[in-house]
Amino acid sequence: MKKSIYKKFIVRLILSTVVVSICIFAVIAINFNKNVVGKYEYVGEALTTTLAGDIDGDKIEEYLRTGKPDEYYDSVLQNIDNCTKNFKALYVYVAIPTEDNVLYIWSNGFTGEETIGYTTDYSQGGKEWMQDKFKGKKVKTLCYVSDKEFGYIATAATPIRNSKGEIVALALADFSLKEIRVAVAKIIWAVLSYVIVLMLVYTLVFYHYFNRHIVTPMNKLINVSKDLTDRLDKDTMYVSDIHTGDELEVLSKAFEKMNKELREYIKDNISITAEKERIGAELNMAASIQENQLPNVFPAFPDRKEFDIYAFMKPAKTVGGDFYDFFMVDDTHMALVMADVSGKGIPASLFMMISKILIKNHVQAGEDPGQALGNVNRQLLENNKERQFVTVWLAIVDLTTGKGIATNAGHEHPVICRKGGEYELVEYKHSPPVATLKKTIFKNHEFELHPGDKLFVYTDGVPEATNKNDKLYGTDRMLSALNKENDDNPKKTIEIVMNSIYAFINGAEQFDDITMLCFEYFGIPTNEEEDK
């Protein structure tokens, strides 16, 4: 069950009051305790220092030997009694801390014969402090101990020395700390009573005001808001009838306006939703058409033993501008295509399909890569009002010799892996992208593959994949991923790179299409290999 606003507020008010009260009590207790303890430090040190200065240390050694008090002993005992009364101490005495207990010489309340040689156990918490004091070490002025008979007490001590300067005993004074606890308790109860009374009065006043000026109008507004959805199906509009002259009246007027705008929005949203569904269906159909335009059945040429090939495309949107292609030009020549159309979405996908068809047509007509891209460039520039262009890497490989011709029209550098070696970028001067300049001459680049060599081509979506820190994946990470398992087949190679990209971007949104193609050349198989 949900709590009302004013109940929540009152509960929080009480909790905050309790927290503030605890803080106040803590501050009062700490300061009070500090002042009282400071007084005891001053009084205790003054008492024991005065007493230690008046006592002859050599006489203590004598009393320990004989165990017999004399007139001097009685005079010191009288002095101890006077100090106890004047300084309001609980207990004043002269004692020697031993390994196991406290050995008394003088103590108020006892005669000499009863005191000399009398021993007691250490009070809890005072053994180490008293022994360190007897050894002349610097320790804190007061030691707080728990005594079975007198409770929690503070003890002060000053060493007594003989004529040789040796410490022979301690002058000690105990002070009861009971008064501190009693005084602090009185103050806490006084403050607590005041806070409780003040909190009750404030809560009652606030409850009355909050209930009258906020809760009642708010409940009325809540009932109105519940009716808003019911009114949407009816012809009657909500009209504000709250007149409090404050924010609640403004809120009620806002409900009235919202009801009107919500009706209009629902009407518009019905038609927009229908339009979005239509566009979504068309986009899905376009994506399906685009996917089916790319070779996507692997193994692509199961009967061919001269090579293995695999390709992959992941569009940034439903449809993309990247594309790859591979096809047999004739019985001994293989064409490889990797391209990236400017822009994204439907326009890029349309330009991509036109570019793909034109490139394939010209290559299958017997043109080399440079000639083919030159003719495609001329055709795409006709009526290219949107000024779209496409970067292309196009190669034709002779499967009988491994020799190839490639043209790079503003595309990424291809990567090659020689058998037993590592993947490396193949860098050379590129031609401009297709559909940018008229009469562009696209230069061919010759290369040769040997059995076991691999080609890897890709679009800029691979090195420009970006993580959440706006760092690029880069070609160095791509090469590192390729060389991780450089003897894998093309499909496994592309999967390793894609997994590396996924791990790097770590869920970051993809802004560019990612497309890759890997081609492994085996050469013409021998008769024995064909038999296998």
N, C-alpha and C positions, 0 to 999 in steps of 0.2 A: 504494500500500500504506500502510495506516494505521500510525502509530508507537505503541508502547506508552506508558503513562503515565510510567513511570520513565525511559525513554529521552528523552521530551520534557523531563522535569524536569532530567535531567543536561545536555542540550543547553542549556537555559535557564540552568542553574547556571554552565556554562562561559562562556556569553555575558555573563552578568551579572558574573562574575569578571573577564573581559577588560575590560569597560567600567569597572568600579571600579579595576582596575589602571591603565588609561590615565589616569583622573582623578588617581589618586595620583601617577603619574609626572609628569603635567603640573604638579601643585601643587609637587612637589619641585623640578622643573626651574625653574619660575618663581621660586620663593623663593630657590633656590640662586643662580640667575643674578642676581636682584635684589641679593643680599648681595655677591656678587663684584663686580658692576658698581658698586655703591655704594662699595666699597673703592677701585676704580680712579678713580672720580670724585674722591674725597678725595685720594688719592695724586697723581694727575695734576695736579690744580689746585695742590696744595702745591708739587710739583716745578717746574712751569712758572712759577708766581708768584715763587718764590724765585729761579729762574734769571733771569727777566726783570728783577727788581729789582737784580740784581748786574751787569747788562750796561749799558755806556754806549752810548746810542743814537747819539751823534755819531760814535763810532768806527766804527759800522756804515756810516755814510755815507762815511766816509774810506776804508774797505776796498773799498767799491763803486767809488770813484774810482780808487784806486791798484792794488787787487788784491794788495797786499803785506802779509803778516802781520808782526806785531812781538811784543814780549814780552807785551803786554797780550792779544793774540790767543791766544798760547800758554797764558796763565794761565786764560782763559775756557775753552779747549778742555780743560784739565786738570779744571776745575770740572765740565764736562759729563761727562767720564769718571767722576768721582767720583759725580755724581748718578745716572748710569746704573747703577752698581754698588749704591749705597746704596738706591735706590728700586726696584731689580730691573726696570728698564725695558728694553724691547727696543731702543729707539732714541731718543736725545735730540739735538735739533739746533735751530739758529736759521736761519730761512728767510723769504723774502719771496714771497708768492703773486702771480704775474703773471697776465696774461690766458690764457696758453697752458700755463705750467708753473710749477714751484717752483724758485726761485733760492736756493741755499744760501750761508750765511755761515760757520757752524760746524756740525760734525757729528762725533760720536764715531766713531773708526775711520779718520779721514782727517787728513792734515796740512793746514796752512793753504792752501798753494798749490793743493792738489788740491780743496779745498772751496770757496774763495771764487769765486763766479761759476758753480759747477757747477749744472746744472739737471736735473730729472727730470720725468716726466709725473705728473699727479695720480693718486693711488690712486682706485680706483673708489668713488664716493660721497662724496669729500672735497672736491671743488673748490669748490662753493658755500659750504659751511660755513667753509672756510679763508679764502675771500675776504671773507665777511661778518665774520669775526673780525678780519681785517686792517683792515676799515673801521670797526671799533669798535661793530658791532651786537651786540645781546644775542642770543646763540644758546645752544643746549644745551652743557653742560660737556664731554661726550665726543662724538666723531664716530666711528661705526663704519664702517670701510672695508675693502674687500677688496684686499689687496696680492698681486701676482703672486709675489713672493719669500717674504713672511712669512705669507701667508694672511690670516685674519680678525683684524683688530687694532682696538684702541680708541685714539684720538688725543686728547690734551689740548693746549690752546694758551692762551698769555697774551701780549697785545701788549707790545712793547718801544717806549718813546718816547724821543725826543731831548730836548735841553735846551729846545726850544720846546714840548714837550708833544705833538709830532706822532708818530703811529705809524709806525715805520720798518721793523719786522720783527716776527716772531712767535717766541716760545720754545715749542717743541713737544716732546712726548714720546709715543712709541708703546708700547703694551702688548699683548702677544700674548694672545688670548682662547682659545688652544688648551687651557689648563689647565681652563677652565670646561667645555668640551665633554668632556674626558677625565673630569673628576670627576663630571659629570652622568651620563655613560654608565656609570661604575662603580656609582653609586647605583641607576640604573635596572636594571641587570643583577642587582644584589644583591636588590632588592625583587622583581623578576620571578622569580628563582629561588625565593625564599621563597613567593611566591604560588602558583607551579606545584606545588611540593611539597605545600603545604597543601591545594590544590584536589584533587590526586590522592588524598591520604589521606582527605579528607572524602568524595570521590566513591565510593571503595571501601567505606567504612563505610556510607554512605547506601545504596548499591546492595544490599549484603547485607541491611540491615535492611528496606528497602522491598520487596525481592523476597520475603523470608520472611513478613513480617507483613501485607503489603498485596496484592502482585501475585498470589501463589498463591491466597489466598482470593477475590480479585476474579475471577480466571479461572474459578474454580469457580462463582461466582455468575453470571458471564456465560453459562456453559454452561447453567445452570439457566434463565436468562431466555430463552434460545433455545428451550428445550423448553416454555415456558409456552403458546405458541400451539398447539403440537402437542397438549398435554394438554387444551386446551379442547374438542377433538372426542372426547375419551376420557372414560371414567367415573372414571379415577384422578385424584385431586387431588395437587397438589404439596405435599410436607411438608418443611419446612426441616430440614437436617442440618448446618448450619454453626454451630459452637460456639466462636467466637473470643473471646467475652466483650466485644466492642466494637461500634462502629457497623456493621460488616459483618454481625454476627449480627442486629442490629436490622433491617438492610436485607433480610436473608434472610427474616426473619419477615414483613416488609412484603410481600415477594413472595408468600408463602403466603396472606396476607390478600387481596392484590390479585387473585390467581388466583380466589379464591372470589367476591369482589365482581364481578370481570370477567364471570364466568359468569352471575351474576344480572343484571348490566347488559345483556349481550347479549340475554338472554331478554326483558328489559323493552323494550330498544331496538327489537327486531323489531316488537313490537306498537305502540310509539310511532311508529315510522317509517311503518307502515301507516296509522295515524290521521292523521299529518301529511300524507301523500300524499292522503288522502281530503279533508282540510280544504283543502289547496292546490288540488285540482281544483275544489272547490266555490267557493273564492275566485275562481279564474279564470273560472268560469262566471258568478259574481255580477258581476265586472268587465265581462264581455262583455254581460251583460244591461243593466247600468247604461249602458254606452257606447251600446248600441243604443236606449236610451230617450231619448238626447239627439239633437237634429238634427245629423247629422255628414256629410251629403252636400252638397258645395258645388260650383258655385253652387246655393243652396237653391231659388230660384225663378227659373230661367233665362228664363222667359217674361215676368217682370215687369220693366218698365223704370223704375219709379218709385224704386227703391232698390237698394242692394247691401248684403249682410250676411255677416259671418263670425264664428265663435265658436271657442273653444279651452278645453279643460280638461285639467290635468295633476294627478291625485290624488297626495297625499303617500304613501298606502298603495295596496294593490291596488285597493281601492274607496274612494270619497271621499264627502264630504257636500256639496260644492259642486254646483250645477247651473245651467245656463242653459236657456232655451227661447225660441223665437220661432215664431209661427204666425199665419195669417190668421184674424181673427175673422169677417170677412165679406169681400166682394170689394174693399172700400176701406179696411179697417182692419187694422193690423198690431199684434200684441202682442209685447212684448219683456220677458223675465224674466231677472233675475240674482239668485241666492240662495245662502245659505251656512248649512248646518245645523250646529248645535252638535255637537261630538264628531267622532270619526273612525271609520273601519272599517265593519263590517257594520251596526251599529245606525244610524249616520248615513246610510248608503246606503238603508236601508229607509225611514227617516223622509223622506229626500230624495225617493224615488219617490212616496210618499203625497202629500207637499206639492206636487210637480210636477203630479200628476194632478188634485188638488183645485183648484189655481190655474187650470189650463187649463179644467176643466169649468165653473167659475163665470164665467170671462171669456167663454167661448163661449156661455154662457147669457144674455149681454147685460149683465152687471154691469160697472160702471166699476171701476177699480183699487181704490179705497177700499172699495166694497161687497164686491168679490171677496175681498180680504184679511180683511175683517171676518168673512165667513162661513167662510173657511178657518181663521181663528183659533178660532172657536167649535168647529169640528169636530176640530181637532187637540188642543184642550184636553180632549176627552173621553177618559178612561182613559189620560192621558199620565203614567203613574206614573214614568217615567224623567225627566220634566221637561225633555224636549228642546224646543228652539225653533229658529226659522229666521229669519234676516234676509233681507228681500226688497226688491228694487227692481223694480217692475212699472209698465210704461207701455203705453198704447195710442195709436198714431199714425194720424191720418187721412191716408191717402196722397194724397188729392186736394187738401188744403189745407196739409199739414205741421203742423197743430195737433195737440197731444197732451196727454194727462193722465197724470201719473205719481204713484205713491205710494211713499214710501221708508220701509220698516219696519225701522229700525235698521241699514240697510245703508250701505256706503261712498258718499261723494258721487259722483254721476255727473260725467262730463267732456264738454264740448261744444266743438266747433271750428266757428266760423262760416267761411263760404267766404272764403278769402284771409286769414283771421286765424290765431290760435294756439289750441291746446287749453287750456281753463281749467276749473277745478272749478266746479260749480254747487252752491252751498251754501245750504241752507234747513233749517228745523226738521224733524226726522224724527219719525215715530211709533215706538212701541215695537216690538220684534221680534214676529213672529207666534208664538202659543202661549206667551206669557208672562203676560198679564193678561186676565181676562174683561171683556167689554163694552168692549173697546178700540175707539175710533173712529179709523180710519185716514184721514188727511186727504189730499185730492188736491192736486196741484200742476200748474198749467197751463203749457205751454211751446209754442213754435212753431219749426218748422224751415223753413228756406228752401233752395231748391235749392243743392246743394254743401255744406250743413252736415253735420256728423258727430257721432254720439253714441258715447261709449266708456264702458262699464260693466265692473266687475270685482269680485272678492271681496278680502277682506283679506289673502289669500295673496300678492298682488302687492306692496303697500307693506310688508308684514311679512316678506318674503323676507330671510333673514339670512345674512351671510357668516361666515367662520371667525373673525372678530374680534368677533362678536356685534353687528355694526352692521346696522341695518335699511335696506332699499332705499329706502323712503319715497316719498311722493307727488311730492316735488320731482324725484327721478330719473325717476320714471314720466312726469311732464309733459315733462321734458327729452328723454326718448326719443321721446315722441309728437310733439314739435315738431321733431324732427330731420329728418323727411321728412313734413310734415303734409299733403302733397297726395297721398299714396299711397292705394291702395284699402284696404278694411278688412282683407283678408287680410295684405297687406304690413305694415300698421300693427301688427297683433298680433304678427307675426313679429319686427319691430324691437324691440318692448317685451320679448318673450320672450328674444331674444338679449341685450338689455341686462341682464335679470335673471340670465341664465346667466353673463355676464361678471362681474357684481357678486358673486354668491355663490361663484364660482370653485371649484365642486366640493363646497361645503358641503352637508350633508344637509338635505333639504327636510322641514319639519315641518308644513306646511299646504298644502291644495290651492290651486292657482293656476288661476283661471278668468277669461276675458275675452270680451267681445262688442263688436263695432264695427258700427255701422249708419250708412250714408251715404244721405242723402235727395237724390233727383234732381228730384222733382216730376213732375207729369203731362207726359209728352213731347208735343211738338207733332207735327203731321202729318209734317213733314219729318224729325224725329227718329225717328218710328215707321217711316218708309220706309227709313231707314238701318239 
